[in-house]
Amino acid sequence: MHSPQWASSINSSLSKERNTWKNETNETRQRSVHVPLSIGRPWAGNPPPRNRPHASNSPCQPFSYSASTTHQPCWRSSGRIGLQLLRLDHAPALLAFERENRAYFAASVPDRGDEFFAEFDTRYAQLLAWQAAGTDYLHLLVAEGSEVVGRVNLTEVADGTAELGYRIAQKAAGQGLATATVRKVRELAATEYGLNRLRARVTLNNPASRKVLEHNGFVAGGSLTLNGKPAMSYICELR
């Protein structure tokens, strides 16, 4: 994302997982969605119970993304970037992604804190459990060599709605990757996950994330405070 926010939770997903990793599965869903990302959401104490069944078990459609050569980015994947649902074997690459981009993300959203990294395995297991229960759809952008360069998540799935959150690695930012991937996840939300509406929240000092949302059909709603900062809520009607 340019500046990550889980733009809202995005990455504005994720408040502090449910608000601190709130914005990020399931060893049983090993299939990958090749598309070319939150915001995660760290929590304090025990995570809240969640128990909504999967909205859909339909396979996602293939999608490929390549950065425009006109941007002349400082980083570019040598091959296709894939959008994959979170799996158990993604853990090492996701941890590396969060560590390498910690300072970059902290410039836009609250730092996860040392506890997040110390308890990563426990938190990761909870994310997988939430996805298995169908309350979250957690996507990773995976480049050549299984490197994670972003994440885009749909969380708190209930009654046809979900919250969108995303974050993109610093080296992959500014290439239109966030806009393209949010667009794809929005499509999946409507066609594969059976959702009718997406919500997002983004701080006013994160114009890049706001632009990503607006380019993907999100409409600004009311003002609010997010992590102690002035913010705006966004809504995207899918049907």
C-alpha positions as CSV (number, residue, x, y, z in Angstrom):
1,M,0.0,0.0,0.0
2,H,1.7,3.1,-0.2
3,S,1.4,3.8,3.4
4,P,0.1,0.8,5.0
5,Q,-2.8,1.1,7.2
6,W,-4.5,-2.2,6.7
7,A,-5.8,0.9,4.9
8,S,-8.4,1.3,7.1
9,S,-8.2,-1.4,9.4
10,I,-7.2,-1.0,6.1
11,N,-4.8,-2.0,6.9
12,S,-6.9,0.9,7.9
13,S,-7.0,-4.5,8.2
14,L,-6.8,-4.2,11.2
15,S,-7.8,-1.9,14.7
16,K,-5.6,-3.4,17.4
17,E,-5.5,-7.1,16.0
18,R,-8.8,-7.4,16.4
19,N,-7.6,-4.2,16.7
20,T,-3.9,-5.0,16.5
21,W,-3.9,-7.9,13.9
22,K,-7.5,-7.1,13.0
23,N,-6.7,-6.8,9.8
24,E,-5.2,-10.9,8.7
25,T,-5.6,-20.3,7.7
26,N,-6.4,-22.9,7.3
27,E,-4.3,-25.8,6.5
28,T,-7.4,-27.4,5.0
29,R,-7.6,-24.7,2.3
30,Q,-4.3,-25.4,0.7
31,R,-5.3,-24.1,-2.7
32,S,-3.8,-20.8,-3.8
33,V,-5.5,-18.0,-5.6
34,H,-3.0,-16.6,-8.0
35,V,-3.6,-12.9,-8.2
36,P,-0.9,-10.6,-7.7
37,L,-1.4,-6.5,0.5
38,S,-3.1,-4.6,6.5
39,I,-3.3,-4.5,8.0
40,G,-3.2,-7.1,10.6
41,R,-4.8,-6.8,13.9
42,P,-2.9,-7.6,17.1
43,W,-5.0,-8.2,20.2
44,A,-4.3,-8.0,23.9
45,G,-5.2,-10.9,26.1
46,N,-7.5,-13.7,24.7
47,P,-9.1,-13.0,21.3
48,P,-12.9,-12.8,21.3
49,P,-14.9,-15.9,20.2
50,R,-15.9,-16.0,16.6
51,N,-18.2,-18.6,15.1
52,R,-19.6,-17.9,11.6
53,P,-19.5,-20.7,9.0
54,H,-17.8,-20.2,5.6
55,A,-19.8,-18.1,3.2
56,S,-18.6,-20.1,0.2
57,N,-16.3,-23.0,-0.6
58,S,-16.0,-22.1,-4.3
59,P,-12.5,-22.0,-5.7
60,C,-11.2,-18.6,-6.5
61,Q,-10.4,-17.7,-10.1
62,P,-6.9,-17.1,-11.4
63,F,-5.6,-13.6,-11.6
64,S,-2.2,-12.2,-12.5
65,Y,-0.7,-8.8,-11.9
66,S,2.3,-7.1,-13.3
67,A,3.5,-3.6,-12.5
68,S,3.4,-1.1,-15.2
69,T,6.7,-0.4,-16.8
70,T,6.0,3.3,-16.9
71,H,6.4,3.4,-13.1
72,Q,10.0,2.1,-13.3
73,P,9.7,0.8,-9.7
74,C,12.8,0.2,-7.6
75,W,11.5,-3.3,-6.9
76,R,9.8,-5.8,-9.2
77,S,9.0,-9.4,-8.9
78,S,10.7,-11.5,-11.5
79,G,7.6,-13.5,-12.1
80,R,3.9,-13.6,-11.2
81,I,2.7,-12.4,-7.8
82,G,0.0,-14.7,-6.4
83,L,-2.8,-13.9,-4.0
84,Q,-3.1,-16.8,-1.6
85,L,-5.3,-17.6,1.3
86,L,-3.3,-17.9,4.5
87,R,-1.9,-21.3,5.2
88,L,0.1,-22.9,8.0
89,D,3.2,-23.0,5.8
90,H,3.1,-19.3,5.2
91,A,4.1,-18.5,8.8
92,P,7.9,-18.0,8.3
93,A,7.4,-15.7,5.3
94,L,4.7,-13.7,6.9
95,L,6.8,-13.2,10.1
96,A,9.7,-12.0,7.9
97,F,7.4,-9.6,6.1
98,E,6.2,-8.1,9.4
99,R,9.7,-7.8,10.8
100,E,11.3,-6.3,7.7
101,N,8.5,-3.7,7.3
102,R,7.9,-3.0,11.0
103,A,9.3,0.6,11.0
104,Y,7.7,1.4,7.7
105,F,4.3,0.3,8.9
106,A,4.7,2.0,12.2
107,A,4.9,5.4,10.4
108,S,1.2,5.0,9.4
109,V,-0.3,2.7,12.0
110,P,0.5,1.8,15.6
111,D,3.5,-0.5,16.0
112,R,2.5,-4.0,16.9
113,G,5.0,-4.1,19.7
114,D,7.5,-6.7,20.8
115,E,4.8,-8.9,22.2
116,F,3.4,-9.4,18.8
117,F,6.6,-11.0,17.5
118,A,7.3,-12.9,20.8
119,E,3.8,-14.5,20.6
120,F,3.6,-14.8,16.8
121,D,3.0,-18.6,16.7
122,T,0.0,-18.3,19.1
123,R,-1.4,-15.4,17.2
124,Y,-0.9,-17.1,13.9
125,A,-2.7,-20.2,15.1
126,Q,-5.7,-18.0,16.1
127,L,-5.8,-16.4,12.6
128,L,-5.9,-19.9,11.0
129,A,-8.7,-20.8,13.4
130,W,-10.7,-17.7,12.5
131,Q,-10.3,-18.4,8.8
132,A,-11.3,-22.1,9.3
133,A,-14.5,-20.8,11.0
134,G,-15.3,-18.6,8.0
135,T,-15.2,-15.3,9.9
136,D,-12.1,-14.0,8.1
137,Y,-10.6,-14.4,4.6
138,L,-6.9,-13.7,5.0
139,H,-4.9,-13.2,1.8
140,L,-1.2,-12.9,1.2
141,L,0.6,-11.5,-1.8
142,V,3.3,-14.0,-2.6
143,A,6.1,-13.3,-5.0
144,E,8.8,-15.6,-6.5
145,G,10.6,-17.6,-3.9
146,S,7.6,-17.6,-1.6
147,E,8.3,-14.0,-0.4
148,V,5.3,-12.2,1.1
149,V,5.1,-8.7,-0.2
150,G,1.6,-7.8,1.1
151,R,-1.6,-8.8,2.8
152,V,-5.2,-8.0,2.2
153,N,-7.8,-9.3,4.6
154,L,-11.6,-9.4,5.0
155,T,-12.4,-9.7,8.7
156,E,-15.4,-9.9,11.0
157,V,-17.5,-11.6,8.3
158,A,-21.1,-11.5,9.3
159,D,-24.5,-10.9,7.8
160,G,-23.0,-10.4,4.3
161,T,-20.5,-7.7,5.4
162,A,-16.8,-7.6,6.3
163,E,-14.1,-5.2,7.1
164,L,-11.3,-4.7,4.6
165,G,-7.7,-4.2,5.6
166,Y,-4.3,-4.3,3.8
167,R,-0.6,-3.5,3.9
168,I,2.1,-3.6,1.2
169,A,5.8,-4.1,1.7
170,Q,7.8,-0.9,1.5
171,K,9.9,-2.1,-1.5
172,A,6.7,-3.0,-3.4
173,A,4.8,0.2,-2.6
174,G,4.0,2.9,-5.2
175,Q,3.4,0.5,-8.1
176,G,-0.3,0.2,-8.1
177,L,-0.2,-3.1,-6.3
178,A,-2.5,-2.2,-3.5
179,T,-5.2,-0.8,-5.9
180,A,-5.1,-3.9,-8.1
181,T,-5.2,-6.3,-5.2
182,V,-8.0,-4.6,-3.3
183,R,-9.9,-4.6,-6.6
184,K,-9.4,-8.4,-6.9
185,V,-10.3,-9.0,-3.2
186,R,-13.5,-6.9,-3.7
187,E,-14.4,-9.1,-6.6
188,L,-13.8,-12.3,-4.6
189,A,-15.9,-10.9,-1.7
190,A,-18.9,-10.6,-4.1
191,T,-18.4,-13.7,-6.3
192,E,-16.8,-16.2,-4.0
193,Y,-17.5,-15.2,-0.4
194,G,-21.1,-14.1,-0.9
195,L,-20.7,-10.7,0.7
196,N,-22.9,-7.6,0.0
197,R,-20.9,-4.8,1.6
198,L,-17.3,-4.0,2.7
199,R,-16.3,-1.6,5.4
200,A,-13.0,0.2,5.8
201,R,-11.5,2.8,8.1
202,V,-8.5,5.0,7.4
203,T,-6.8,7.8,9.2
204,L,-6.9,11.2,7.5
205,N,-3.1,11.4,7.5
206,N,-2.9,8.4,5.2
207,P,-4.0,9.8,1.8
208,A,-2.5,6.9,-0.2
209,S,-4.8,4.4,1.5
210,R,-7.8,6.6,1.1
211,K,-7.0,6.9,-2.6
212,V,-6.8,3.1,-2.9
213,L,-10.3,2.8,-1.4
214,E,-11.8,5.5,-3.5
215,H,-10.3,4.0,-6.7
216,N,-12.1,0.8,-5.8
217,G,-15.6,2.2,-5.3
218,F,-15.5,2.9,-1.6
219,V,-17.5,5.9,-0.5
220,A,-16.6,8.0,2.5
221,G,-19.0,7.9,5.4
222,G,-18.7,9.4,8.8
223,S,-15.7,10.8,10.7
224,L,-14.3,8.8,13.6
225,T,-11.2,8.4,15.7
226,L,-8.8,5.5,14.9
227,N,-5.9,4.7,17.2
228,G,-6.3,8.2,18.6
229,K,-6.1,9.9,15.2
230,P,-8.9,11.6,13.1
231,A,-10.1,9.1,10.6
232,M,-12.9,8.4,8.0
233,S,-15.1,5.3,7.6
234,Y,-15.7,4.0,4.0
235,I,-18.4,1.7,2.6
236,C,-18.4,-0.3,-0.7
237,E,-21.7,-1.8,-1.8
238,L,-21.0,-5.0,-3.8
239,R,-24.6,-5.7,-5.0
